[in-house]
Amino acid sequence: MMNDMMPTIEETATPDILAQIEHEEWERGNEQRERWEPWESNFGPLLTQAEWTQHEHDLNNWFDQGTLK
């Protein structure tokens, strides 16, 4: 019963708090990209754009076939 009265993050967050959260998420994304760059510069991309597109197509077909249903 008490949980119904607890405010959500949307109700309590001010614009400056939301901006801080968004900035921290952006920084984490930058850190991930920066860690990947040396590997990609030494060994090339994991997949080319054509290979990635084919992978997405194959994966979507697999889901459409209901393999996991």
C-alpha positions, 0 to 999 in steps of 0.5 A: 500500500505504501508503494502506491504513494511513493513518487516516481523519478518523473515526478521528483526529477527537476530539469537540471537532474534530468540534464545531469542524467542525460550527460552521464549517459552520453559520457558512458557512451563516449567511454565505450566508443573510446575503448573500441577505437584502438581495436578497430584501428588495429584490426579493422571493423568487426563487420562491414556495413554490408555484413551488418545489414545481412546479419540484421536481415538474417536475425529478423528472419529468424525471429519472424520464423518464430524460432524463439516462440 
